[in-house]
Amino acid sequence: MKRVTPHPASNNTQRRAFLRSGGLLLTVLTTGTALASRQARANDGLLSQASVHYQKMPHDGQQCSNCAYFIPGKTATDTGSCRLVSGTIYPDGWCVRFSS
Ligand code: SF4
C-alpha cells in the first residue's frame, strides 16, 4: 500500500488557519455568554425582569402573591419584592420562574 505524505508546509498552514478560526470562534462564544449572563442579572445580583419575562398581570391563574419567592408589601395590594427577580413586584404580576 502506497502511503501519501502531505507537503509539510501546506499542512502547517492549514493547521494554523484552523486553530486561528477555532480560537476566534471560542472568543466569540465566550464573550456572547458573558454578555448574556450580565444582562440577565440586575445591579443587585437578582434576575432582571426582562430576563424572566415579568409582567404586571397574572398568567394562567398564577401570580406573584401565590409564588414561593414573593415578599409581600405592607398590605395585600401593595407592591412587594421577590427573592429571585429585581425591582418592584406587583402581587398580580407573574414571571416564568413562578413556583407554587
Ligand atoms: S419568581 Fe416571578 S412569579 Fe414568583 S414572585 Fe418573583 S416575579 Fe413573581
Backbone and ligand atoms as CSV (ligand in chain L), in Angstrom:
chain,resi,resn,atom,element,x,y,z
A,1,MET,N,N,0.842,-1.181,0.000
A,1,MET,CA,C,0.000,0.000,0.000
A,1,MET,C,C,0.887,1.244,0.000
A,2,LYS,N,N,0.552,2.164,-0.882
A,2,LYS,CA,C,1.348,3.371,-1.009
A,2,LYS,C,C,0.871,4.420,-0.008
A,3,ARG,N,N,1.817,4.962,0.722
A,3,ARG,CA,C,1.485,5.953,1.744
A,3,ARG,C,C,1.629,7.363,1.168
A,4,VAL,N,N,0.598,8.211,1.376
A,4,VAL,CA,C,0.630,9.566,0.856
A,4,VAL,C,C,1.003,10.509,2.001
A,5,THR,N,N,2.085,11.244,1.803
A,5,THR,CA,C,2.520,12.191,2.826
A,5,THR,C,C,2.227,13.602,2.333
A,6,PRO,N,N,1.425,14.372,3.086
A,6,PRO,CA,C,1.136,15.732,2.653
A,6,PRO,C,C,2.383,16.602,2.747
A,7,HIS,N,N,2.422,17.616,1.928
A,7,HIS,CA,C,3.537,18.535,1.955
A,7,HIS,C,C,3.554,19.230,3.318
A,8,PRO,N,N,4.700,19.192,4.041
A,8,PRO,CA,C,4.741,19.742,5.395
A,8,PRO,C,C,4.350,21.214,5.476
A,9,ALA,N,N,4.738,22.022,4.511
A,9,ALA,CA,C,4.440,23.455,4.570
A,9,ALA,C,C,2.949,23.715,4.462
A,10,SER,N,N,2.268,23.047,3.495
A,10,SER,CA,C,0.843,23.291,3.321
A,10,SER,C,C,0.060,22.742,4.507
A,11,ASN,N,N,0.509,21.629,5.081
A,11,ASN,CA,C,-0.174,21.054,6.239
A,11,ASN,C,C,-0.108,22.012,7.431
A,12,ASN,N,N,1.051,22.621,7.657
A,12,ASN,CA,C,1.194,23.570,8.764
A,12,ASN,C,C,0.333,24.805,8.560
A,13,THR,N,N,0.261,25.277,7.336
A,13,THR,CA,C,-0.549,26.464,7.041
A,13,THR,C,C,-2.017,26.180,7.309
A,14,GLN,N,N,-2.468,25.002,6.869
A,14,GLN,CA,C,-3.873,24.642,7.098
A,14,GLN,C,C,-4.150,24.492,8.590
A,15,ARG,N,N,-3.194,23.887,9.308
A,15,ARG,CA,C,-3.384,23.693,10.741
A,15,ARG,C,C,-3.462,25.043,11.463
A,16,ARG,N,N,-2.585,25.947,11.100
A,16,ARG,CA,C,-2.602,27.276,11.733
A,16,ARG,C,C,-3.909,28.004,11.448
A,17,ALA,N,N,-4.374,27.933,10.217
A,17,ALA,CA,C,-5.634,28.600,9.858
A,17,ALA,C,C,-6.789,28.002,10.644
A,18,PHE,N,N,-6.765,26.675,10.791
A,18,PHE,CA,C,-7.829,26.004,11.535
A,18,PHE,C,C,-7.809,26.437,13.001
A,19,LEU,N,N,-6.620,26.459,13.604
A,19,LEU,CA,C,-6.506,26.848,15.006
A,19,LEU,C,C,-6.919,28.301,15.211
A,20,ARG,N,N,-6.544,29.160,14.258
A,20,ARG,CA,C,-6.931,30.563,14.365
A,20,ARG,C,C,-8.454,30.713,14.315
A,21,SER,N,N,-9.096,30.033,13.407
A,21,SER,CA,C,-10.559,30.153,13.292
A,21,SER,C,C,-11.233,29.554,14.526
A,22,GLY,N,N,-10.666,28.472,15.077
A,22,GLY,CA,C,-11.219,27.876,16.291
A,22,GLY,C,C,-11.084,28.815,17.468
A,23,GLY,N,N,-9.943,29.487,17.569
A,23,GLY,CA,C,-9.724,30.448,18.648
A,23,GLY,C,C,-10.675,31.616,18.551
A,24,LEU,N,N,-10.895,32.084,17.334
A,24,LEU,CA,C,-11.823,33.198,17.127
A,24,LEU,C,C,-13.240,32.790,17.517
A,25,LEU,N,N,-13.636,31.587,17.109
A,25,LEU,CA,C,-14.973,31.089,17.451
A,25,LEU,C,C,-15.126,30.992,18.961
A,26,LEU,N,N,-14.128,30.456,19.648
A,26,LEU,CA,C,-14.173,30.327,21.104
A,26,LEU,C,C,-14.294,31.694,21.761
A,27,THR,N,N,-13.566,32.672,21.267
A,27,THR,CA,C,-13.631,34.025,21.820
A,27,THR,C,C,-15.022,34.608,21.649
A,28,VAL,N,N,-15.607,34.440,20.478
A,28,VAL,CA,C,-16.951,34.968,20.209
A,28,VAL,C,C,-17.972,34.305,21.132
A,29,LEU,N,N,-17.883,32.977,21.285
A,29,LEU,CA,C,-18.834,32.265,22.133
A,29,LEU,C,C,-18.694,32.675,23.591
A,30,THR,N,N,-17.474,32.788,24.085
A,30,THR,CA,C,-17.237,33.160,25.474
A,30,THR,C,C,-17.745,34.561,25.753
A,31,THR,N,N,-17.460,35.493,24.875
A,31,THR,CA,C,-17.913,36.875,25.052
A,31,THR,C,C,-19.432,36.952,25.026
A,32,GLY,N,N,-20.052,36.249,24.106
A,32,GLY,CA,C,-21.513,36.255,23.999
A,32,GLY,C,C,-22.169,35.695,25.244
A,33,THR,N,N,-21.623,34.614,25.793
A,33,THR,CA,C,-22.176,34.009,27.002
A,33,THR,C,C,-22.027,34.951,28.188
A,34,ALA,N,N,-20.878,35.606,28.317
A,34,ALA,CA,C,-20.647,36.530,29.430
A,34,ALA,C,C,-21.604,37.709,29.350
A,35,LEU,N,N,-21.834,38.241,28.147
A,35,LEU,CA,C,-22.758,39.369,27.989
A,35,LEU,C,C,-24.174,38.956,28.337
A,36,ALA,N,N,-24.605,37.792,27.880
A,36,ALA,CA,C,-25.957,37.311,28.161
A,36,ALA,C,C,-26.154,37.139,29.660
A,37,SER,N,N,-25.148,36.606,30.340
A,37,SER,CA,C,-25.240,36.414,31.775
A,37,SER,C,C,-25.330,37.743,32.503
A,38,ARG,N,N,-24.542,38.733,32.065
A,38,ARG,CA,C,-24.562,40.050,32.693
A,38,ARG,C,C,-25.909,40.726,32.481
A,39,GLN,N,N,-26.504,40.553,31.298
A,39,GLN,CA,C,-27.792,41.175,31.023
A,39,GLN,C,C,-28.900,40.548,31.860
A,40,ALA,N,N,-28.781,39.261,32.193
A,40,ALA,CA,C,-29.815,38.592,32.966
A,40,ALA,C,C,-29.806,39.040,34.411
A,41,ARG,N,N,-28.659,39.530,34.900
A,41,ARG,CA,C,-28.544,39.956,36.290
A,41,ARG,C,C,-28.645,41.470,36.390
A,42,ALA,N,N,-29.480,41.933,37.304
A,42,ALA,CA,C,-29.571,43.365,37.566
A,42,ALA,C,C,-28.434,43.748,38.502
A,43,ASN,N,N,-28.342,45.033,38.835
A,43,ASN,CA,C,-27.255,45.516,39.689
A,43,ASN,C,C,-27.254,44.869,41.068
A,44,ASP,N,N,-28.408,44.462,41.556
A,44,ASP,CA,C,-28.474,43.857,42.887
A,44,ASP,C,C,-28.178,42.361,42.864
A,45,GLY,N,N,-27.809,41.820,41.712
A,45,GLY,CA,C,-27.457,40.401,41.611
A,45,GLY,C,C,-28.653,39.506,41.350
A,46,LEU,N,N,-29.859,40.067,41.405
A,46,LEU,CA,C,-31.055,39.274,41.118
A,46,LEU,C,C,-31.288,39.235,39.610
A,47,LEU,N,N,-32.191,38.393,39.185
A,47,LEU,CA,C,-32.517,38.297,37.759
A,47,LEU,C,C,-33.253,39.556,37.314
A,48,SER,N,N,-32.965,40.039,36.138
A,48,SER,CA,C,-33.691,41.207,35.634
A,48,SER,C,C,-35.111,40.787,35.258
A,49,GLN,N,N,-36.030,41.736,35.339
A,49,GLN,CA,C,-37.419,41.429,34.993
A,49,GLN,C,C,-37.549,41.002,33.536
A,50,ALA,N,N,-36.761,41.622,32.678
A,50,ALA,CA,C,-36.835,41.262,31.259
A,50,ALA,C,C,-36.391,39.819,31.023
A,51,SER,N,N,-35.381,39.373,31.763
A,51,SER,CA,C,-34.845,38.024,31.513
A,51,SER,C,C,-35.810,36.924,31.927
A,52,VAL,N,N,-36.759,37.247,32.822
A,52,VAL,CA,C,-37.734,36.233,33.253
A,52,VAL,C,C,-39.134,36.532,32.703
A,53,HIS,N,N,-39.186,37.484,31.756
A,53,HIS,CA,C,-40.455,37.859,31.107
A,53,HIS,C,C,-41.511,38.270,32.127
A,54,TYR,N,N,-41.068,39.075,33.104
A,54,TYR,CA,C,-42.001,39.554,34.133
A,54,TYR,C,C,-43.082,40.409,33.491
A,55,GLN,N,N,-44.308,40.247,33.990
A,55,GLN,CA,C,-45.436,41.067,33.546
A,55,GLN,C,C,-46.246,41.461,34.772
A,56,LYS,N,N,-47.008,42.546,34.660
A,56,LYS,CA,C,-47.747,43.068,35.808
A,56,LYS,C,C,-49.132,42.448,35.938
A,57,MET,N,N,-49.385,41.371,35.257
A,57,MET,CA,C,-50.694,40.717,35.345
A,57,MET,C,C,-50.506,39.201,35.487
A,58,PRO,N,N,-51.528,38.526,36.040
A,58,PRO,CA,C,-51.437,37.072,36.238
A,58,PRO,C,C,-51.312,36.315,34.912
A,59,HIS,N,N,-50.916,35.071,35.013
A,59,HIS,CA,C,-50.767,34.222,33.839
A,59,HIS,C,C,-51.333,32.836,34.171
A,60,ASP,N,N,-52.372,32.436,33.473
A,60,ASP,CA,C,-52.990,31.121,33.669
A,60,ASP,C,C,-53.248,30.812,35.147
A,61,GLY,N,N,-53.794,31.796,35.854
A,61,GLY,CA,C,-54.141,31.596,37.265
A,61,GLY,C,C,-52.957,31.685,38.222
A,62,GLN,N,N,-51.768,31.931,37.706
A,62,GLN,CA,C,-50.590,32.082,38.567
A,62,GLN,C,C,-50.282,33.560,38.737
A,63,GLN,N,N,-49.902,33.950,39.953
A,63,GLN,CA,C,-49.497,35.335,40.191
A,63,GLN,C,C,-48.523,35.388,41.344
A,64,CYS,N,N,-47.796,36.480,41.394
A,64,CYS,CA,C,-46.706,36.621,42.367
A,64,CYS,C,C,-47.169,36.400,43.805
A,65,SER,N,N,-48.353,36.900,44.164
A,65,SER,CA,C,-48.795,36.765,45.552
A,65,SER,C,C,-48.940,35.302,45.963
A,66,ASN,N,N,-49.013,34.389,45.011
A,66,ASN,CA,C,-49.088,32.958,45.314
A,66,ASN,C,C,-47.769,32.235,45.047
A,67,CYS,N,N,-46.744,32.973,44.794
A,67,CYS,CA,C,-45.453,32.374,44.435
A,67,CYS,C,C,-44.564,32.244,45.678
A,68,ALA,N,N,-43.805,31.200,45.726
A,68,ALA,CA,C,-42.922,30.933,46.864
A,68,ALA,C,C,-41.831,31.993,47.024
A,69,TYR,N,N,-41.521,32.724,45.952
A,69,TYR,CA,C,-40.437,33.705,46.006
A,69,TYR,C,C,-40.909,35.128,46.330
A,70,PHE,N,N,-42.218,35.328,46.423
A,70,PHE,CA,C,-42.759,36.678,46.631
A,70,PHE,C,C,-42.553,37.144,48.064
A,71,ILE,N,N,-42.134,38.392,48.214
A,71,ILE,CA,C,-42.026,39.047,49.520
A,71,ILE,C,C,-43.070,40.154,49.507
A,72,PRO,N,N,-44.166,39.978,50.268
A,72,PRO,CA,C,-45.272,40.921,50.194
A,72,PRO,C,C,-44.902,42.309,50.702
A,73,GLY,N,N,-45.686,43.310,50.248
A,73,GLY,CA,C,-45.570,44.668,50.772
A,73,GLY,C,C,-46.329,44.757,52.086
A,74,LYS,N,N,-46.613,45.996,52.517
A,74,LYS,CA,C,-47.263,46.204,53.825
A,74,LYS,C,C,-48.687,45.659,53.856
A,75,THR,N,N,-49.393,45.804,52.739
A,75,THR,CA,C,-50.756,45.258,52.663
A,75,THR,C,C,-50.799,44.259,51.495
A,76,ALA,N,N,-51.923,43.565,51.398
A,76,ALA,CA,C,-52.059,42.542,50.361
A,76,ALA,C,C,-52.022,43.121,48.947
A,77,THR,N,N,-52.387,44.407,48.825
A,77,THR,CA,C,-52.412,45.006,47.492
A,77,THR,C,C,-51.166,45.849,47.193
A,78,ASP,N,N,-50.338,46.103,48.211
A,78,ASP,CA,C,-49.109,46.869,47.984
A,78,ASP,C,C,-48.119,46.058,47.141
A,79,THR,N,N,-47.275,46.796,46.451
A,79,THR,CA,C,-46.206,46.106,45.729
A,79,THR,C,C,-45.220,45.529,46.739
A,80,GLY,N,N,-44.568,44.480,46.318
A,80,GLY,CA,C,-43.573,43.833,47.174
A,80,GLY,C,C,-42.278,43.652,46.415
A,81,SER,N,N,-41.589,42.608,46.780
A,81,SER,CA,C,-40.335,42.298,46.078
A,81,SER,C,C,-40.251,40.785,45.904
A,82,CYS,N,N,-39.159,40.356,45.358
A,82,CYS,CA,C,-39.018,38.941,45.019
A,82,CYS,C,C,-37.612,38.470,45.395
A,83,ARG,N,N,-37.515,37.245,45.837
A,83,ARG,CA,C,-36.204,36.681,46.206
A,83,ARG,C,C,-35.344,36.374,44.983
A,84,LEU,N,N,-35.964,36.307,43.805
A,84,LEU,CA,C,-35.214,35.971,42.586
A,84,LEU,C,C,-35.085,37.126,41.611
A,85,VAL,N,N,-36.134,37.958,41.558
A,85,VAL,CA,C,-36.241,38.954,40.487
A,85,VAL,C,C,-36.078,40.362,41.056
A,86,SER,N,N,-35.337,41.173,40.364
A,86,SER,CA,C,-35.036,42.531,40.799
A,86,SER,C,C,-36.225,43.474,40.630
A,87,GLY,N,N,-36.290,44.474,41.475
A,87,GLY,CA,C,-37.241,45.567,41.298
A,87,GLY,C,C,-38.560,45.374,42.020
A,88,THR,N,N,-39.451,46.327,41.766
A,88,THR,CA,C,-40.779,46.318,42.360
A,88,THR,C,C,-41.612,45.211,41.718
A,89,ILE,N,N,-42.289,44.455,42.577
A,89,ILE,CA,C,-43.083,43.324,42.078
A,89,ILE,C,C,-44.539,43.509,42.514
A,90,TYR,N,N,-45.433,43.432,41.551
A,90,TYR,CA,C,-46.864,43.567,41.830
A,90,TYR,C,C,-47.424,42.216,42.288
A,91,PRO,N,N,-48.335,42.255,43.283
A,91,PRO,CA,C,-48.941,40.989,43.743
A,91,PRO,C,C,-49.627,40.239,42.597
A,92,ASP,N,N,-50.154,40.985,41.643
A,92,ASP,CA,C,-50.839,40.366,40.495
A,92,ASP,C,C,-49.879,40.057,39.340
A,93,GLY,N,N,-48.587,40.291,39.541
A,93,GLY,CA,C,-47.616,40.047,38.477
A,93,GLY,C,C,-47.321,38.571,38.297
A,94,TRP,N,N,-46.437,38.300,37.385
A,94,TRP,CA,C,-46.064,36.904,37.100
A,94,TRP,C,C,-44.770,36.895,36.287
A,95,CYS,N,N,-44.022,35.815,36.427
A,95,CYS,CA,C,-42.870,35.602,35.544
A,95,CYS,C,C,-42.657,34.105,35.330
A,96,VAL,N,N,-41.761,33.780,34.450
A,96,VAL,CA,C,-41.548,32.373,34.083
A,96,VAL,C,C,-40.926,31.551,35.208
A,97,ARG,N,N,-40.423,32.201,36.262
A,97,ARG,CA,C,-39.830,31.475,37.390
A,97,ARG,C,C,-40.840,31.196,38.490
A,98,PHE,N,N,-42.119,31.419,38.220
A,98,PHE,CA,C,-43.160,31.178,39.213
A,98,PHE,C,C,-43.001,29.786,39.826
A,99,SER,N,N,-43.181,29.755,41.147
A,99,SER,CA,C,-43.139,28.470,41.852
A,99,SER,C,C,-44.203,28.480,42.943
A,100,SER,N,N,-45.067,27.478,42.948
A,100,SER,CA,C,-46.150,27.455,43.948
A,100,SER,C,C,-45.681,26.847,45.251
L,1,SF4,S1,S,-40.395,34.457,40.917
L,1,SF4,FE1,FE,-41.600,35.547,39.367
L,1,SF4,S2,S,-43.722,34.911,39.801
L,1,SF4,FE2,FE,-42.502,34.466,41.648
L,1,SF4,S3,S,-42.717,36.317,42.923
L,1,SF4,FE3,FE,-40.827,36.533,41.700
L,1,SF4,S4,S,-41.517,37.727,39.918
L,1,SF4,FE4,FE,-43.353,36.864,40.841
